[in-house]
Amino acid sequence: MIAAPSFGAPLADHPLAALLDSTGPAFADEPLYPPLCRLIARSPGLLALLDAAPPTQRLPNLILAALHHQVLQAGSTEGLGGWYASVGGTRSPDDPALPAAVADFANRHGQALQQLIATRRTQTNEVGRCTVLKPALDEIARHHGPRLALFDFGCSAGLNLAVDRYRYDYYGGASGGLPCRVVGNAPEALAAPPSWTLAARCGVDQATIDVQDDGALRWLMACLWPSDAPRRERLAMAVADTRALRPAVIQAEDGLAVLESWLDELPAGVVPVLFNSWVLFYFAPADLAAHVARVRRLIQQRGLLWLSAEGAPHNQPLAPELALPTTPVPGEPGTSPGNQTF
């Protein structure tokens, strides 16, 4: 049985306790998650659930998503659900009943939580990233031609493959468009309809989500912050568009092998584009180096173009010869384009 943790208790004797305790403040936009992280960091039983995850997935987001998933599945404001805005909960994170509610919930759902943690990966599939992908594809089409083929590495449910179907709000006023804050002097053409067509589109992931399966999609919802209603609305919109599109989404351990086969099948005159966003961050250093080397070969031998929307994993840039910009982003003290997330 998992005992109710206490905010005043010392950190649990577990290698992940300090990580959970220090990560909480990073969830500034989700009031529930900082106290949850502090409680988990002080609970040997809750931390032990993370031991079931693969080593690279033993992260705060995974146990937080697993808890959220079970709350969504229950669909009730009873018990722990009372703290989750995503199911209508309104209780304050400062409510002293939270520690007991977390322990009670974990004890009642322990087997399901452990199964989720052992088999799932953190997958947001945030289609807001298409606000960056779309103008990048505009620029590629301007230089290489309007017939493109898009391959999303780490595609989750494949929602970013519908990039040409979404509306975008770069300057405000576009009702229902994906919002994006433009920094600097961006061309008016940024908001223009796509200047290209996708002759082919494909995605690959080690753990795909079936966009037609409501139960599977619950995991994507669980990976969102419980109080973030706008992202839930964007997810619902993207799911509707992607369900109609039905892009090819393939589950595979070796995604680049799938990419090579896909390149073989493309029609002549199509420009192939590889896209990844916040997936290489999870690679171990040796695996990342091997991945980059294989992609470089495909660039040189097959005419592949590569769009990588990532931070610098392990503080190593993907292309050492390309220096990331370091000029601070206006209105964002202490930040630079090279470390922005989206």
N, C-alpha and C positions, 0 to 999 in steps of 0.2 A: 504494500500500500504506500502511496505517495502522501507524505505529511504536508500540511499546509505550510508553505515557506513564509518567512518573515522578512520584511524590509530591513529590519535592524540586525538580522543575523549575519555572521561572516560568510564570505564566499564558500561555496561547496568545494570539497576536495575532488576536483574534476578538471582535466586539462582545458575544458572549454568554458569554465566559469568566468575567468577574467575577460574572455572575448565577449560573452553575453553582457557582462556588466559594463564594459566600455563601449559596446555598440549601441546601447539604448539611446543615448543622446542623438545619434544619427537619424533617428526616426522623428525629426522635429515636426513633420507634417501629419503624424499619426499619434494623437495623445495617448492612446492605449498602449502602444508598443514600448516606450521607455520603462514604465512600471512593470510590464510583463517581462521584459528582459532582465530587470533587476531581480524579480522573483525567481525566474528560471535559473539565474546565476547562483541562487542560494538554495536550490533544491536538487540534491543528488538524484532523486528519482526522475525529475523532468529532464535533467541533463543526460541521464542514462538512455533516454529515448533516442538522442542523437547518435549514440554509439552504433545504431543500426544502419546509419547512412554510409555511403562510400566516403572515404577520407576527404575528397575534394568537395563534398557537399555538406560537411558538418559545420553548418553556418546558421546564424540566428534566423535568417529568412526562412529556412526550411522548417524549423519547428514552429515558427509563427504561422506559416502557411498551413501546416498540418492542423494546428488548433483551429484556425479560421475555417478550413475545409469542413471539419466536423461540426462547427457552429452553423455553417451554411446548410449542411445536410440536415441538421436538426430543424433549422428554420424557425427557431423559437427564441423569445427573449427570456425564457426561464433560465435560471442558473447563469452560467458564464455568458450566454447569449445576451444577457442584459447589458453587457458592456460593448457589444458589437453593433455599430450603427448600420452595418450592411444587412442586418436582420431586424432593424427597428429598435435596437437597444439604445437607451439614453442614460445609463448609469455613469457616474463620473469615474475617471481612472483613480481618483483619490478616495473612492469609497473603500472603507476598511474591510468590507466583505470580499474584496477581490481575491486575496490570497487563498481563502478557503474555497471560493468558487473555482479557481484554477485547479486546485488539488482534487476537488470532487469531480470535476469534468475529466481530468486526466485519468483518474481511477476508473471512471465509467467507460471511457473510450480508449483505454490504454492499448488494446490490441490493434484497433484501427489506426491509432496514431503511429504506432511502431511500424505497421505495414506501409503507411504513406511515406514515412521517413526513410524506410529501407528501399522503396521502389520509385519514388518521385524525385524530381529535380526542380529547383526554383525556375519557374518559367512565367515571365510576365507577358511576353508577346505584345509589348506596348506599341500600338500602331501610331502613336505620336512620333515615332522614329521615321515614319514615312514623310514627315514634313522636311526632313533632311534628305531622305532618299530620293524623293521626287525631283528637286532641283538638281541633284547630282546626276540623275538620269537625263534630265534636260540638257545638261552640259555635255554629257557623253554623246547624246544624239547629235548635238550641234557639231561635234568634231568627227564622229565616226559613222553617222547615218542613223535614220529614224527607226530601223527595224532592230529591236533589241530582244535579248532573251535573258531572263532573270533567274538566278539560282540563289536561294536563301539558305545559307549554311547555319544550322541551329534554328530551324524555322518554327519549332513548337507546333502550333496549329496551322501555320502557313498564312497568318493574317496579313503580313507585310507583302505577300505576293499579290494582293489586291490594290497595290499602291496607285494604279491608274484609275481606280474606281472611286476613290475617296475625294471629298471636297476639302479644300485647305483654306485656312483663315490666317494669312500672313500679316494683314494690315488692319484687322478688326472689321466687324460688320458682316462677315460671311456666316449667316445663320447655319448651324449644323456642321460647319467645317472644322477640321482638326486645327486646334489653336497652336500658334507658334509665335514666340517673341523674336522679332527680327532685330539684330544688332548691327549698326553701321548702315552704310548706304547700299541697300539691296535694290536690284533692278526691279522695275514694275512687272517685268515678265515673270517674276517669281510666282505670281499668283495665276498666271495664264494656264489654260488647259495643257495637258501633256503634248509635247511636240513629237512624240514617238509612239510606237505601238509595241506591245509585247507579243512577239511571234511564238514564244514559248516561255513557260514559267514552271519552276520546280523547286521544292524544298526538301531538306533532309534534316533529320534530328535523331539522336539516340533514343529519345522518348517522345514520340509524336503524340499530339492531341487530336482526336477525331472531331473535327468541327461540326459534324452532324450529330454528335453524342452529347446530350445535355449533361449527363453525369460526368463525362470526361472534361467538359468545359468548366465544371465547378472548380477544378483545380486551378485554372487560369484566374477565375474570380477570387479564389483563396489567396493567390499570390499578390493581389492588390491590397492596399491598406483598407481596413474596414470602413473608415470614414470618408474615403475618396469617391464620392458619388460621380464626379465628372469622368473619372477613368472607367468606372463601371458602365456609364452610358456610352463611352467610346468603344469599349469592348463589345457591348451589345450591337452597336452599329456595324462594327467590323465583322462580327460573326455573321450577321445577316448578309453582308456583301460577299463574304467568302463562301458561305454556303451556296449562294447562287452561282459563284464562279467555279467552284469545285476544282481548285488547282491540285496538281500532283504533289502529294506529301508522302515522303518515303522514310520509313524507320530503318536505320542502319547504323552499325558501329563505325564503319569506315565511310564517312560522308564524301570524302574526296574520290573514292572509287566510284561512287554513284555519280559524282560530277563528271568524271572522265567518260563514263558510259553515256551520260546525257549530252556531252559535247559531240560525241560520235553521231548522235541522232539529229542534231540540229540541221535545219535546211541551209542551203548556201545563202550568203549575203546577210546573215544575221550576226549581230555583235553580242557575244556572250559576256554577261556581267555576273561576277560572284559578289554576294553581299553577306556580311555578317555583322551582328550588333550585340555587344555584351554577351558573347559566348566564349571567345578566346581567353577572357579573363579567368576562366575556370581551368585552363590547361596547366598542367605541370610544366616547368621550364623546358625539359627535354622534349616533351610532346609538342609544345608550341614551336620549338625550333624545327622539328621534323615537319610539322604542318606548314610552316612558312616556306620551307625549302620545296615542298611538293607543289605549293601554289605558284611559287616563282617559276618552276619548270613549266607548268601549264600556261603561264603568262608568256613565256619565251617561245614555247613550242606550238601553242594552240590559239594564240591571239586573245586569250582571256583578259578581261579587265577586272580589277579587284577594288571594291568599295568596302572599307573596314571601319565601322563606327564603334570603336572600342577605346577604353582607357589603355594605358600602357601596362600590361600585366607584368607583375614582378619587376616593375620599374624598368623594363626593357622595351624600347620601341620596336614595332614590327619591322620597320625598315630604317635601320640606323642611319642611312644616308639622307633621310628626310627628317629634318628638324621640325618638331611641332612648334607652333607659334606660342610665345610666352607673354605677349602683351595682355595685361589684365582686361577682362571683359567689362565694358562700361556698366556700372550699376551693380557689379558683383565683386566686392572687395576681396582680394586675396585669391582670385581665381584666374585661370587662363583658358584659352580655347583647348589646350591640350589635355585638360582634366575635367572638362564638362561632361555631365551625364544627362541623359534624356530618356 
